[in-house]
Amino acid sequence: MTAAARSAGPGRPKDLEKRAAILDAAKRLFLERSYDGVSMDVIAAEAGVSKLTVYSHFKDKESLFAAAVEARCDEQLPATLFRPGSADEGIGPRLRRIARSFHALATGPEAIELFRVMAAQAQSNPEMAQRFYEAGPKRTLAEMEAVFRDAVARGQLEMDDPKRSAGHFFCLLKGEMHMRRLIGCCESIDARECEEHIDSVVRLFLRAYLPPGTAA
């Protein structure tokens, strides 16, 4: 089920076209003006709907923000990304597919700006920070944990703590580049540098977790 459908709540089916317009407006405005700089009235005007329509889909601004975060993650890291690409796909190619998409998302301008928004909100609005974590990072970590558990079940990896390893995998993928992007020290990204970094992280994980005698 999508983020939009989960947030709809009980009652008659909602107008999905209007809902999509509201989410599109929210995704754009929260990044452009920050969380505090956007009101539900502004989002309604940008989406071309009434304020009442916005509230019929999302009970408050925090719920809309969480739905916008989840929608963005669904677009760039859909659940299907974490499934095996084919019955005989090796764990190396599978990890590289996921790694490329995650790295592109994490170092992209929208994600960087979103992290800045959340950093600005962390002290004054911890509840929203928790909503952000659950809508984005927590969901992605759970998907990666499932990938590792599946790989262990298939005999492709030997791993004692798939949940912790999922966190390690994403932290390594973000690496120094994410930090430089976050503080504005890296305005452009070199594609070759990205690919080399992704490959080094995947090779590191394979060396650590491949069963003895298994080729990478």
Beta strands, then each sheet from edge to edge (+ up, - down):
end
